[in-house]
Amino acid sequence: MAQTHKQAHEPLFIGLLIFISLQQILCVSDEELHASYWNNKGSQALHAALNVQPNLYQAKNLILFLGDGMGIPTLTAARILKGQLAGKSGEETSLVMDTFPHLALSKTYNVDQQMPDSAGTATAYLCGVKANYGTLGVTAAVPRGNCSAIIGNEVQSVLHRAKKAGKSVGIVTTTRVQHASPAGNYAHSADRDWYADSDLPTEAVQNGCRDIAYQMLHNTEINVLLGGGRQYMFPTDMQDPEYPKTGGDRTDGKNLVVEWIKNKKNVKYVWNKADFDAVNPATTDFLMGLFEPKDCRYELERNPNTDPSLTEMVEKAIKILSKNPKGFYLFVEGGRIDHGHHGGRAKRALYEAVEFDRSIGRAAELTSELDTLTVVSADHSHVFAFGGHSKRGNPVLGVSRSKAEDGKRYTTAVYGNGPGYQIVNGSRPDVNESISSHNDYRQQAPVPLDSETHGIEDVAIFAKGPMSHLFHGVQEQSYIAHAMAFAACLEPYDKCQIPPPPNHAGAIHPSLLFLLMSLLPLSLFSV
């Protein structure tokens, strides 16, 4: 009798062990093992898709978020990392940009090069015209480094056009504000590296070309400038306030910060977190914050007591710019995603991407998609890949569960080339998670280069808000500027005849509507 009782319970016991093992190995919840869970998720997604309606009103505000070097593998890895940092397995997590209703792909090549750079691409997505590698705000008739070719070949950015239409405009970046991506908003330069006057070659000086920092002040009046780049604003005999051994780069003796402040009311310049926090948006119309001599610190290294985060900079910028009744244009760059990848350090790049997504979420809380077109994209990708054999919930910066043919472990995040080349005497080092999760670890690469390269494949465009349905299909990167300008009725689409958004004082904010929808019984969406 006892034997029969034991035999009767053995299948149940074995099944329970299998179930527990599956949960431990796959990091899955009980509900994911049932068809009803996936059917309900599918029904909810279908319901949301059926209710997507184009917003056919004019955009009062424009925000362009640019993840520099943020290719599709970076998006996937950042999504999982975001979830894992919150204590989840990660794969099921959504980035804020994932929730945008409209999606397209962008072709990133430069006119003269298959693999693009951040200057030629900036000219495309900011000005609507594709350009040569390394050039800013000029057509492809300008070869890189040829100052004399610029005259007559300048192209204007959406930021410039928005300012001309009476909107307030701003730039926020984690790089120097004179770097390629932000500079595409205001500069016309035959070389992206002409940061200060000391960088100009003889030909450029003789032909009257100006450095990028100088152009930042004189080409378009910008209300908010936040990022790094102090070094290019001050003369060589002026000490940096934070690093006394570092001086300025300017040989013309100019203090561009002093020049920028002149003839402005309600203006502030800050270089540290305390002064930044003290800025009152209600009484500030112009704000320049330069927090490092060159690029801002990586998010992994940033001291929250001395330097603001990208999210904090975005919040301050929106609060200042949104006071303008005619609206605003804001460019936001997560620029050090790119730098982390170039160094072959995936951890740095991915933490930058997570913070970048966080800033998108904060912007969504401060604006309404009834009148604000928000676009998220990248200028180019990297030769960063994310794959291998890994269980559910495997750490993004971890290793494969199986070994390679050389009998050694390998990371699931790898690079196609770069400084992570580690083959010595025909052999590569073994690796484990404690090694690969270090802040300075370089993922292995098969091709030795001092800097990992950009990728060539398409990148994603996410969009929400007025006229966001225009972002669809596979487009030239230059299309981004055209769609944004059209949505806000800016030149050359200032006769677009799109009606302005209605007075929505009594309307439900999209974020509140989303919350209310999430509280509805799941059964309403089941099939």
Secondary structure, DSSP 8 states (H G I E B T S, - for coil): -HHHHHHHHHHHHHHHHHHHHHHHHH---GGGGSHHHHHHHHHHHHHHHHT-----S--SEEEEEEETT--HHHHHHHHHHHHHHTTS-STT---TGGG-SEEEEEE---SS-SS--HHHHHHHHHHS----TT-BSB-TTS-TT-GGG-TT-B---HHHHHHHTT-EEEEEEEEETTSHHHHTTT--BS-TT--SGGG--HHHHHTT---HHHHHHHTS--SEEEEE-GGGTSBTTSB-SS-TT-B--BSS---HHHHHHTT-SSEEEE-SHHHHHH--GGG-SEEEEE-SSSS---TTT--TTTS--HHHHHHHHHHHHTT-TT-EEEEEEETHHHHHHHTT-HHHHHHHHHHHHHHHHHHHHHS-TTTEEEEEE-S--BSEEE-SS--TT--TTSB-SS--TTS---BSEEESSBTT---BTTB-----HHHHTSTT-----SSB-SS--B--S-EEEEEESTTGGG--SEEETTHHHHHHHHHTT-TTSTT---------TTS--HHHHHHHHHHS-GGGG--
